[in-house]
Amino acid sequence: MADHDLAALTTNAHEDWTLFAVRLHDKPGSAALRRQLLQAHLEWVAAHGDALRAAGSLRESPEATPVGGLWVVRAPDRAAVEALIATDPFTTGGLRAGWDIFFWSKALPQPVSF
């Protein structure tokens, strides 16, 4: 992890970098901690927008408390994704119970956009 320049993830992302889907899991019963860390997390997400192609919380229903998150990340390799996750205030603040990182291949030819 330490070998990766996190600044490179937020500027001039290379088109040949890999896309990853990241499923992030919150610790059970952590709604208060999530609220406490939310502003710092949102600022962090905004600062890493070049690497985070999509990011948001996951809930069992629209009105339910989030149980984690889902990101689509563009990065050179899995280690860079791990390094990115390690700097998220939700991770450093103790909210995350863990995460799963998957290589992601988009099925349609058009660019990913929302």
Beta strands, then each sheet from edge to edge (+ up, - down):
strand 1: 18-26
strand 2: 52-58
strand 3: 68-75
strand 4: 96-103
sheet 1: 2+ 3- 1+ 4-
end
